Amino acid sequence: MKRWYLYLLTVPLGLVILAYLIVRLNFPINFADIWSRDNQAKNTQSDVGKMPDVNAVPKDVHQLRPLTEREDGTKIQDLPNGIYGFSMCSVVSLSAKRGNTFSLEIQKHDGIVYYVGYASDEDIEKYLTRQKNFHILTSPHSGEGASSLFEIPVEFVAKCEERPFKDGYLFDLFVTAIPELPT
């Protein structure tokens, strides 16, 4: 009779382990990423009706991964290529979460660090036509007058100023000249 209880415990435990292995092999799940996304969502604006948290340029375009909690606060030059995080104008170090500062998304790929945000079509046109001495008013969120997504290398920006706007910030990027691309 004692063996009956042993089978009663062993069979369900074996089925649970088997089910776990089947799911794990067919659908790999990274629980750290899930936890990170959940925490990121909790640290964004919580009031309904405000601008949603947007992660700017689609990450799959450049195969980017989010900054991990362990990398949070790391200097940008010490971070690998293929990451994105958040920072204010200084871009000395990156934060894994946008937080309450409404900072700009910063991407590092192909050895270049980029500001990523939303701007007006007119401002982006100045950048695309390689004008000199112009401002691009950038927002971390899409909105009226800043509905087009763009990225610009940090090294192209001579000066970046944070300007309080509503519950967050706008970023004034001043570009003096865009360097010529090597041929």
C-alpha positions as CSV (number, residue, x, y, z in Angstrom):
1,M,0.0,0.0,0.0
2,K,2.9,2.4,0.7
3,R,4.0,2.1,-3.0
4,W,0.7,3.5,-4.2
5,Y,1.5,6.9,-2.5
6,L,5.0,6.8,-4.0
7,Y,3.5,6.4,-7.5
8,L,0.9,9.0,-6.8
9,L,3.7,11.5,-6.1
10,T,6.2,10.4,-8.7
11,V,3.9,10.3,-11.8
12,P,2.6,13.9,-11.5
13,L,6.1,15.2,-10.7
14,G,7.4,13.4,-13.7
15,L,4.7,14.9,-15.9
16,V,5.5,18.4,-14.7
17,I,9.2,17.9,-15.4
18,L,8.4,16.5,-18.9
19,A,6.0,19.4,-19.7
20,Y,8.6,21.9,-18.5
21,L,11.3,20.3,-20.8
22,I,9.0,20.2,-23.8
23,V,8.0,23.9,-23.3
24,R,11.6,25.0,-22.6
25,L,13.0,23.2,-25.7
26,N,10.3,24.4,-28.1
27,F,9.6,27.9,-26.6
28,P,12.7,29.3,-24.9
29,I,11.6,31.9,-22.4
30,N,14.0,34.4,-20.8
31,F,12.4,35.2,-17.5
32,A,14.9,38.0,-16.8
33,D,13.7,39.8,-19.9
34,I,10.1,39.3,-18.9
35,W,10.8,40.7,-15.5
36,S,12.7,43.6,-17.0
37,R,9.8,44.5,-19.3
38,D,7.4,44.3,-16.4
39,N,9.5,46.7,-14.3
40,Q,10.0,49.0,-17.2
41,A,6.3,49.3,-17.8
42,K,5.7,50.0,-14.1
43,N,8.2,52.9,-14.2
44,T,6.5,54.8,-17.0
45,Q,3.7,57.3,-16.7
46,S,0.8,55.7,-14.9
47,D,-2.0,58.3,-15.5
48,V,-4.4,57.4,-18.3
49,G,-4.6,60.1,-21.0
50,K,-1.0,61.1,-20.9
51,M,1.5,60.3,-23.7
52,P,2.3,56.6,-23.8
53,D,5.9,55.4,-23.3
54,V,7.3,54.7,-26.7
55,N,10.6,53.0,-27.3
56,A,11.4,54.9,-30.5
57,V,13.1,53.2,-33.5
58,P,12.1,49.6,-33.8
59,K,14.7,47.5,-32.1
60,D,14.6,44.7,-34.7
61,V,15.9,47.1,-37.3
62,H,19.3,47.2,-35.6
63,Q,19.0,44.0,-33.6
64,L,19.2,45.9,-30.3
65,R,18.7,44.6,-26.8
66,P,17.6,46.7,-23.8
67,L,20.2,47.7,-21.2
68,T,20.1,45.2,-18.4
69,E,19.6,46.1,-14.7
70,R,23.3,45.1,-14.1
71,E,24.5,47.5,-16.8
72,D,22.3,50.4,-15.5
73,G,24.4,53.5,-14.9
74,T,27.4,52.2,-17.0
75,K,29.3,54.7,-19.0
76,I,28.4,54.6,-22.6
77,Q,32.0,53.9,-23.8
78,D,32.0,50.8,-21.6
79,L,28.8,49.4,-23.1
80,P,28.8,46.9,-26.1
81,N,27.3,47.7,-29.4
82,G,23.7,46.7,-30.0
83,I,22.1,48.1,-26.9
84,Y,19.6,50.8,-26.1
85,G,18.8,52.7,-22.9
86,F,17.8,56.1,-21.7
87,S,19.6,59.3,-20.8
88,M,19.3,63.1,-20.7
89,C,21.4,65.3,-22.9
90,S,24.8,64.4,-21.3
91,V,24.8,60.7,-22.4
92,V,27.6,60.0,-20.0
93,S,25.9,56.8,-18.8
94,L,22.7,55.0,-19.7
95,S,19.7,54.0,-17.6
96,A,17.8,50.8,-18.2
97,K,14.5,52.5,-17.6
98,R,13.0,55.8,-18.9
99,G,11.7,56.5,-15.4
100,N,10.0,59.7,-14.5
101,T,12.5,62.0,-16.3
102,F,11.1,61.3,-19.7
103,S,14.6,61.0,-21.0
104,L,15.6,60.3,-24.6
105,E,16.3,56.9,-25.9
106,I,19.9,56.4,-26.7
107,Q,21.0,53.6,-29.0
108,K,24.5,52.3,-29.6
109,H,25.0,50.3,-32.7
110,D,27.7,50.0,-35.4
111,G,30.1,51.8,-33.0
112,I,28.0,55.0,-33.1
113,V,25.8,56.5,-30.3
114,Y,22.5,58.0,-31.4
115,Y,19.8,60.2,-29.9
116,V,16.5,58.7,-30.8
117,G,13.2,60.7,-30.6
118,Y,10.4,62.3,-32.4
119,A,10.5,65.6,-34.2
120,S,8.6,67.6,-36.8
121,D,9.0,66.8,-40.5
122,E,10.4,70.3,-41.1
123,D,13.2,69.7,-38.5
124,I,14.0,66.3,-39.9
125,E,14.2,67.8,-43.4
126,K,16.9,70.2,-42.2
127,Y,18.9,67.2,-41.1
128,L,18.3,65.1,-44.2
129,T,19.3,68.0,-46.5
130,R,22.5,68.5,-44.4
131,Q,21.9,72.1,-43.6
132,K,24.2,73.9,-41.2
133,N,23.4,75.7,-37.9
134,F,19.9,74.4,-37.2
135,H,17.9,73.2,-34.2
136,I,15.9,70.0,-34.0
137,L,13.3,70.1,-31.2
138,T,13.0,66.5,-30.1
139,S,10.5,64.7,-27.8
140,P,10.8,61.2,-26.3
141,H,7.1,60.7,-27.3
142,S,5.1,61.2,-30.4
143,G,2.8,64.2,-30.4
144,E,1.5,67.2,-32.3
145,G,4.3,68.8,-34.2
146,A,6.7,65.9,-33.3
147,S,5.2,62.9,-35.0
148,S,8.2,61.5,-37.0
149,L,10.7,59.2,-35.5
150,F,14.4,59.8,-36.2
151,E,17.9,59.1,-35.0
152,I,20.9,61.4,-35.1
153,P,24.5,60.5,-34.1
154,V,25.3,62.3,-30.8
155,E,28.6,63.5,-32.3
156,F,26.6,65.5,-34.9
157,V,25.0,67.5,-32.1
158,A,27.0,70.5,-30.9
159,K,24.7,71.3,-28.0
160,C,21.7,69.6,-26.4
161,E,19.5,71.4,-24.0
162,E,16.7,70.0,-21.9
163,R,13.6,72.1,-21.7
164,P,10.7,71.4,-19.3
165,F,7.5,70.8,-21.2
166,K,4.2,69.7,-19.5
167,D,5.1,66.7,-17.4
168,G,8.4,65.9,-19.0
169,Y,11.1,67.4,-21.2
170,L,11.7,68.4,-24.8
171,F,15.3,68.3,-26.1
172,D,16.7,71.1,-28.3
173,L,19.5,69.6,-30.4
174,F,21.7,72.2,-32.1
175,V,23.6,70.9,-35.1
176,T,26.3,73.1,-36.5
177,A,27.5,70.9,-39.4
178,I,27.1,67.3,-40.4
179,P,30.4,65.6,-41.2
180,E,30.9,64.2,-44.7
181,L,30.6,60.5,-45.0
182,P,33.8,58.7,-46.0
183,T,33.8,57.4,-49.6
